[in-house]
Amino acid sequence: MFRQATRLLTGILTLVLVALCADVSVAGTWEGRENDLPAVELTLRNDNAQISGTIGFYFQTRGADGKWHPDGKPPFVVPLLSPKLNGTVLTFETIHHRTHGSAELGPNNKYRVTFLGTKEARLQVFRYGAKEDDAAPGVELIRRE
């Protein structure tokens, strides 16, 4: 009896979670922080089921005091390339310069955003041909109100 009730409850919770995730609207501005400072800003648009947008990166430097500080410049913003939304997962690429300030391009960076709800997501980056299994935990994104 307990086992049947557990299965029923698990099934109901799964259906509720799928329904909530299917209704997630991704359009808007999503912000991520590292070292208690702005790190990334993802702006998404959904025009007639076509996802587009930009991603901006805020650079940080470690000061003489050992603490992280913003570099004082506006974010480095690039367009999303080949964005694809599959359920609650968005994948895309961006151009990537070999070094900061260089005009020489390297391989594109690849990204995965997993939307965890209407206001929370997780951004992961796969640099230099890294496999998805090799990804770091990523950056938490919060939707700007």
Secondary structure, 3 states (H helix, E strand, C coil): CHHHHHHHHHHHHHHHHHHHHHCCCCCEEEEEEECCEEEEEEEEEEECCEEEEEEEECCEEECCCCCEEECCCCCEEEECEEEEEECCEEEEEECCECCCCCCCECCCEEEEEEECCCCEEEEEEECCCCCHHHCCCCEEEEECC
